């Protein structure tokens, strides 16, 4: 049975129920509280690996597709098996955090971005710049402290600000559009994604097109969303990716998506583009959004 997500504590009676899934696929630091929900992704593919946490292979799931969907199998599992006011996702080595980089460092990164922008095609074409300096640490203690600081404070931040969606600060590519960057995955896969969205999801297409033509990427498929938008996001996301699988097979680009390396992780990569487009959509529609930093455990 999957883990129940209702917490009958005095705290939960005062604020909404927030569940942030943390995708794990191998042994490592596990952080668990009333907010963080560690989940083992791809459990159906690797039953011999037992991390002693919830697996994504219970209830309605696509755990067996983890080789192509990556962390999106956790999103799917949450969509079908969790009931909460807000649902989110982060990674076992990358959590949201509220720590801001020093102002001088941010100014330096902005100046570095513009320097690369004007001469990037010569010295560093396609470079990626972190304007906001996401925190990186080799200390498990500091990593856990920042992660728990976020989970302690975020329910009140959401409630006080009436926040609809939270996401990490984006990365900027230098003189390279997201379309051209993701052509590295396979140009025909990216072009097929655009064709599918234009034909079957015309209302969503302008946001996808804007994302592909921009240099900004909201990476890692990390978000926290109010439930109504979470439902819409997942319905949009998995409908598009399902069609992409079907069209790929129809075109005979692959005969077995789960076994052929050419399609490995493709759905997960394309999901980053769709996630970015969904964030652009939310911002364009005037939803209450919040950008935060992230902390990466570099071990």
KABELHU-V650600 format. One record per run of one state. SS is the DSSP state (A for helix, B for strand, O for the rest). FROM is the first residue (numbers start at 1). TO is the last residue. If there is no record, write none. Layout:
BEGIN
SS:FROM:TO + SS:FROM:TO
END
This chain:
BEGIN
O:1:9 + A:10:14 + O:15:17 + B:18:24 + O:25:35 + B:36:40 + O:41:53 + B:54:55 + O:56:62 + A:63:69 + O:70:71 + A:72:81 + O:82:85 + B:86:91 + O:92:93 + B:94:97 + O:98:102 + A:103:123 + O:124:127 + B:128:129 + O:130:134 + B:135:137 + O:138:139 + A:140:161 + O:162:164 + B:165:168 + O:169:170 + B:171:173 + O:174:177 + A:178:200 + O:201:201 + A:202:213 + O:214:215 + B:216:217 + O:218:222 + B:223:226 + A:227:250 + O:251:260 + A:261:263 + O:264:265 + A:266:284 + O:285:288 + B:289:297 + O:298:299
END
